Amino acid sequence: MGDSEADKLAEYLAEKAKQDQEKEQESEPLSAYDACVLRESDRVRELVAEAKAKSRDD
């Protein structure tokens, strides 16, 4: 894949994410999938924070 294709893909994904965000702001309830993704990403952030704290302690 050439650089221009990668750029187009990144642009497309950014635009799609923006559209999804706008839809969410219309106060639609979160789907079970979205709620699960948000919970898991929070969990990952906590684990990363714990790992960083442990590496500082060592």
MDTraj code that builds the backbone (N, CA, C; nanometers):
import mdtraj as md
import numpy as np

residues = "MET GLY ASP SER GLU ALA ASP LYS LEU ALA GLU TYR LEU ALA GLU LYS ALA LYS GLN ASP GLN GLU LYS GLU GLN GLU SER GLU PRO LEU SER ALA TYR ASP ALA CYS VAL LEU ARG GLU SER ASP ARG VAL ARG GLU LEU VAL ALA GLU ALA LYS ALA LYS SER ARG ASP ASP".split()
xyz = np.array([
    [0.0849, -0.1197, 0.0000],
    [0.0000, 0.0000, 0.0000],
    [0.0883, 0.1245, 0.0000],
    [0.0615, 0.2166, -0.0915],
    [0.1395, 0.3395, -0.0995],
    [0.1004, 0.4376, 0.0082],
    [0.1806, 0.5418, 0.0224],
    [0.1522, 0.6431, 0.1245],
    [0.0167, 0.7090, 0.1023],
    [-0.0174, 0.7372, -0.0241],
    [-0.1435, 0.8055, -0.0499],
    [-0.2622, 0.7188, -0.0077],
    [-0.2509, 0.5870, -0.0276],
    [-0.3583, 0.4974, 0.0158],
    [-0.3710, 0.4986, 0.1674],
    [-0.2570, 0.4969, 0.2361],
    [-0.2576, 0.5004, 0.3821],
    [-0.3179, 0.6318, 0.4316],
    [-0.2823, 0.7415, 0.3644],
    [-0.3373, 0.8720, 0.4010],
    [-0.4883, 0.8749, 0.3807],
    [-0.5340, 0.8194, 0.2685],
    [-0.6777, 0.8165, 0.2410],
    [-0.7504, 0.7354, 0.3472],
    [-0.6919, 0.6221, 0.3838],
    [-0.7527, 0.5362, 0.4846],
    [-0.7602, 0.6085, 0.6187],
    [-0.6514, 0.6728, 0.6583],
    [-0.6485, 0.7462, 0.7846],
    [-0.7519, 0.8580, 0.7831],
    [-0.7620, 0.9272, 0.6699],
    [-0.8598, 1.0348, 0.6556],
    [-1.0022, 0.9805, 0.6683],
    [-1.0271, 0.8681, 0.6003],
    [-1.1594, 0.8051, 0.6041],
    [-1.1960, 0.7653, 0.7469],
    [-1.1013, 0.7019, 0.8153],
    [-1.1282, 0.6568, 0.9526],
    [-1.1521, 0.7748, 1.0462],
    [-1.0757, 0.8820, 1.0287],
    [-1.0940, 1.0009, 1.1117],
    [-1.2323, 1.0602, 1.0878],
    [-1.2725, 1.0676, 0.9620],
    [-1.4041, 1.1217, 0.9279],
    [-1.5147, 1.0336, 0.9859],
    [-1.4969, 0.9030, 0.9740],
    [-1.5969, 0.8088, 1.0262],
    [-1.6073, 0.8225, 1.1779],
    [-1.4945, 0.8353, 1.2457],
    [-1.4952, 0.8514, 1.3916],
    [-1.5679, 0.9802, 1.4295],
    [-1.5451, 1.0858, 1.3512],
    [-1.6113, 1.2135, 1.3783],
    [-1.7625, 1.1991, 1.3623],
    [-1.8046, 1.1318, 1.2565],
    [-1.9477, 1.1109, 1.2333],
    [-2.0087, 1.0280, 1.3463],
    [-1.9376, 0.9231, 1.3881],
    [-1.9874, 0.8393, 1.4973],
    [-2.0029, 0.9212, 1.6244],
    [-1.9068, 1.0090, 1.6502],
    [-1.9113, 1.0928, 1.7696],
    [-2.0332, 1.1860, 1.7634],
    [-2.0581, 1.2436, 1.6468],
    [-2.1724, 1.3328, 1.6310],
    [-2.3029, 1.2578, 1.6554],
    [-2.3100, 1.1346, 1.6060],
    [-2.4295, 1.0529, 1.6283],
    [-2.4499, 1.0293, 1.7774],
    [-2.3414, 0.9989, 1.8477],
    [-2.3504, 0.9716, 1.9912],
    [-2.4002, 1.0944, 2.0659],
    [-2.3635, 1.2126, 2.0200],
    [-2.4031, 1.3357, 2.0875],
    [-2.5529, 1.3634, 2.0725],
    [-2.6192, 1.2868, 1.9836],
    [-2.7636, 1.3006, 1.9697],
    [-2.8341, 1.2234, 2.0808],
    [-2.7616, 1.1927, 2.1867],
    [-2.8100, 1.1263, 2.3072],
    [-2.8758, 0.9909, 2.2815],
    [-2.8163, 0.9146, 2.1899],
    [-2.8611, 0.7769, 2.1723],
    [-2.8024, 0.6970, 2.2881],
    [-2.8794, 0.5998, 2.3377],
    [-2.8207, 0.5171, 2.4437],
    [-2.7057, 0.4329, 2.3876],
    [-2.6060, 0.4062, 2.4704],
    [-2.4932, 0.3240, 2.4257],
    [-2.5410, 0.1822, 2.3998],
    [-2.4908, 0.1242, 2.2932],
    [-2.5212, -0.0163, 2.2698],
    [-2.4401, -0.0989, 2.3697],
    [-2.4787, -0.2233, 2.3884],
    [-2.4059, -0.3104, 2.4799],
    [-2.2598, -0.3218, 2.4363],
    [-2.2381, -0.3275, 2.3044],
    [-2.1016, -0.3382, 2.2525],
    [-2.0192, -0.2156, 2.2898],
    [-2.0744, -0.0953, 2.2661],
    [-2.0018, 0.0276, 2.2980],
    [-1.9717, 0.0365, 2.4472],
    [-2.0692, -0.0001, 2.5290],
    [-2.0489, 0.0042, 2.6735],
    [-1.9354, -0.0901, 2.7132],
    [-1.9326, -0.2075, 2.6518],
    [-1.8275, -0.3054, 2.6813],
    [-1.6909, -0.2518, 2.6384],
    [-1.6843, -0.1926, 2.5197],
    [-1.5580, -0.1368, 2.4699],
    [-1.5073, -0.0282, 2.5646],
    [-1.5974, 0.0592, 2.6103],
    [-1.5567, 0.1666, 2.7013],
    [-1.5050, 0.1097, 2.8331],
    [-1.5749, 0.0087, 2.8864],
    [-1.5299, -0.0545, 3.0113],
    [-1.3917, -0.1157, 2.9946],
    [-1.3732, -0.1882, 2.8839],
    [-1.2448, -0.2545, 2.8606],
    [-1.1327, -0.1530, 2.8407],
    [-1.1592, -0.0433, 2.7711],
    [-1.0529, 0.0549, 2.7501],
    [-1.0163, 0.1215, 2.8826],
    [-1.1151, 0.1424, 2.9700],
    [-1.0855, 0.1948, 3.1037],
    [-0.9984, 0.0963, 3.1808],
    [-1.0312, -0.0324, 3.1698],
    [-0.9542, -0.1345, 3.2400],
    [-0.8097, -0.1367, 3.1905],
    [-0.7925, -0.1255, 3.0599],
    [-0.6576, -0.1249, 3.0023],
    [-0.5792, -0.0048, 3.0551],
    [-0.6437, 0.1130, 3.0601],
    [-0.5753, 0.2321, 3.1124],
    [-0.5309, 0.2101, 3.2565],
    [-0.6177, 0.1487, 3.3380],
    [-0.5821, 0.1214, 3.4776],
    [-0.4623, 0.0273, 3.4859],
    [-0.4632, -0.0775, 3.4032],
    [-0.3525, -0.1733, 3.4043],
    [-0.2220, -0.1072, 3.3626],
    [-0.2287, -0.0201, 3.2625],
    [-0.1087, 0.0518, 3.2173],
    [-0.0576, 0.1413, 3.3298],
    [-0.1490, 0.2116, 3.3978],
    [-0.1097, 0.2994, 3.5084],
    [-0.0440, 0.2183, 3.6199],
    [-0.1033, 0.1004, 3.6529],
    [-0.0443, 0.0143, 3.7559],
    [0.0961, -0.0316, 3.7159],
    [0.1106, -0.0717, 3.5887],
    [0.2404, -0.1185, 3.5415],
    [0.3448, -0.0077, 3.5505],
    [0.3063, 0.1146, 3.5143],
    [0.4000, 0.2263, 3.5230],
    [0.4385, 0.2520, 3.6668],
    [0.3402, 0.2473, 3.7584],
    [0.3680, 0.2689, 3.9002],
    [0.4634, 0.1615, 3.9530],
    [0.4404, 0.0357, 3.9153],
    [0.5292, -0.0736, 3.9600],
    [0.6705, -0.0553, 3.9063],
    [0.6819, -0.0147, 3.7801],
    [0.8157, 0.0007, 3.7213],
    [0.8900, 0.1146, 3.7907],
    [0.8200, 0.2150, 3.8408],
    [0.8852, 0.3226, 3.9145],
    [0.9309, 0.2735, 4.0504],
    [0.8528, 0.1852, 4.1123],
    [0.8870, 0.1332, 4.2443],
    [1.0129, 0.0473, 4.2411],
    [1.0323, -0.0252, 4.1301],
    [1.1470, -0.1187, 4.1211],
    [1.2783, -0.0500, 4.1224],
])
top = md.Topology()
chain = top.add_chain()
for i, resn in enumerate(residues, 1):
    res = top.add_residue(resn, chain, resSeq=i)
    for name in ("N", "CA", "C"):
        top.add_atom(name, md.element.get_by_symbol(name[0]), res)
traj = md.Trajectory(xyz[None], top)
